[in-house]
Amino acid sequence: MAMKKQPGQHPREEDLNRIYGSRNVHRLAQAHKRLKRRFRPGDHIEHVHGIKDEEVSLWRAHMRALPDLPRTLLREAIDHALRATPPSPIHWVVKNPSRGHWSIAVTERRGRLTIEIVPPVTTSPLSRRKRRAT
């Protein structure tokens, strides 16, 4: 279960739903209860079966790269889902990247938490180079 294919890519919707879906939410909630410090997104990823150590570090690096407001919103939403009794699975929706900044929406309906994410467009280093006039 690779979280990213290449360094500039964001985690995929399937990866997020596999981690925070109904299969792993109880295991993540147990690990969350044992935490003695403030929760950061990505803290419990190592408890999911099949995720390697390098994928955990990629996930954490990706979460640290988020701006403060979206990171805080994600932290509170995941914290709310894992502290619920019983823990509620999160349904992730990753939309097409936009030219602007990060956009995150959190909704809760009938005990189901839905997080919609619109990441910014990542440009390759080749597209940033200036083209020579001919």
C-alpha positions as MATLAB code, in Angstrom:
seq = 'MAMKKQPGQHPREEDLNRIYGSRNVHRLAQAHKRLKRRFRPGDHIEHVHGIKDEEVSLWRAHMRALPDLPRTLLREAIDHALRATPPSPIHWVVKNPSRGHWSIAVTERRGRLTIEIVPPVTTSPLSRRKRRAT';
ca = [
       0.000    0.000    0.000;
       2.143    2.858   -1.229;
       1.071    6.247    0.077;
       2.759    8.169   -2.721;
       4.047    7.110   -6.092;
       6.491    9.979   -6.600;
       7.830   12.762   -4.326;
       5.464   15.471   -5.608;
       2.248   13.458   -5.412;
      -0.354   13.567   -2.642;
      -1.738   10.463   -0.878;
      -4.495    8.862   -2.889;
      -8.146    8.604   -1.881;
      -7.983    4.779   -1.787;
      -5.056    4.894    0.651;
      -6.826    7.303    3.006;
     -10.073    5.310    2.943;
      -8.174    2.067    3.545;
      -6.407    3.560    6.585;
      -9.292    5.410    8.245;
     -12.142    3.194    7.029;
     -14.095    0.644    9.031;
     -11.355   -2.033    8.849;
      -8.752   -0.130   10.833;
     -10.693    2.458   12.831;
     -10.860    0.337   16.023;
      -7.117   -0.369   15.964;
      -6.375    3.317   15.405;
      -8.747    4.328   18.229;
      -6.974    1.984   20.675;
      -3.609    3.467   19.719;
      -5.115    6.947   20.068;
      -6.191    6.245   23.671;
      -2.622    5.240   24.586;
      -1.149    8.535   23.339;
       0.197   10.711   26.164;
       0.773   13.817   24.041;
      -1.196   15.960   21.598;
      -2.262   14.071   18.487;
      -0.679   14.874   15.113;
      -2.106   13.520   11.849;
      -0.146   10.422   10.918;
       0.577    9.315   14.497;
      -1.329    6.035   14.254;
      -0.539    5.063   10.686;
       2.103    2.552   11.791;
      -0.637    0.497   13.500;
      -2.291   -0.279   10.163;
      -1.327   -3.719    8.894;
       0.715   -3.649    5.693;
       2.162   -0.122    5.887;
       5.950   -0.017    5.810;
       8.137    2.348    7.860;
       9.196    4.432    4.859;
       5.537    4.961    3.919;
       4.834    6.172    7.467;
       7.631    8.736    7.181;
       6.333    9.875    3.764;
       2.841   10.334    5.236;
       4.166   12.347    8.177;
       6.318   14.524    5.917;
       3.290   15.161    3.705;
       1.147   16.161    6.712;
       3.870   18.502    8.016;
       3.905   20.232    4.619;
       0.237   21.256    4.977;
      -0.469   24.851    6.035;
      -1.473   25.368    9.683;
      -5.220   25.806    9.220;
      -5.877   22.672    7.093;
      -3.562   20.622    9.325;
      -5.447   21.777   12.444;
      -8.799   21.013   10.822;
      -7.656   17.509    9.850;
      -6.207   16.897   13.317;
      -9.468   17.870   15.022;
     -11.611   15.845   12.591;
      -9.514   12.683   12.989;
      -9.345   13.205   16.761;
     -13.161   13.542   16.892;
     -13.660   10.353   14.852;
     -11.242    8.292   16.960;
     -12.610    9.516   20.315;
     -16.243    8.764   19.403;
     -17.904    5.755   21.035;
     -17.842    3.604   18.953;
     -15.081    5.094   16.773;
     -16.540    6.414   13.537;
     -14.863    5.601   10.220;
     -13.869    8.515    8.010;
     -14.852    8.649    4.355;
     -12.287   10.616    2.341;
     -13.043   12.379   -0.927;
     -10.036   13.757   -2.812;
     -11.083   16.061   -5.632;
      -9.059   17.268   -8.606;
      -6.242   19.670   -7.717;
      -7.011   23.363   -8.050;
      -4.783   26.293   -8.898;
      -5.375   27.872   -5.505;
      -4.410   26.627   -2.078;
      -5.535   23.673   -0.001;
      -9.284   23.377    0.495;
     -10.714   21.047    3.153;
     -14.367   20.493    4.104;
     -15.546   18.294    6.990;
     -19.147   17.131    7.319;
     -20.854   14.677    9.663;
     -24.134   12.988    8.780;
     -25.730   10.099   10.627;
     -22.533    9.342   12.536;
     -20.382    9.235    9.414;
     -17.570   11.725    9.008;
     -16.732   12.853    5.462;
     -13.583   14.837    4.671;
     -13.304   16.444    1.236;
      -9.837   17.593    0.183;
      -8.832   19.682   -2.818;
      -5.004   19.767   -2.990;
      -3.092   22.455   -4.868;
      -1.622   21.705   -8.250;
       1.960   20.503   -7.997;
       4.106   21.691  -10.854;
       7.098   19.793  -12.085;
      10.524   21.494  -12.103;
      10.554   21.302  -15.911;
       7.408   23.392  -16.253;
       8.812   26.122  -13.989;
      11.833   26.750  -16.193;
      11.689   29.771  -18.437;
      11.506   29.030  -22.108;
      13.929   30.683  -24.428;
      12.659   33.007  -27.087;
      13.212   31.672  -30.572;
];
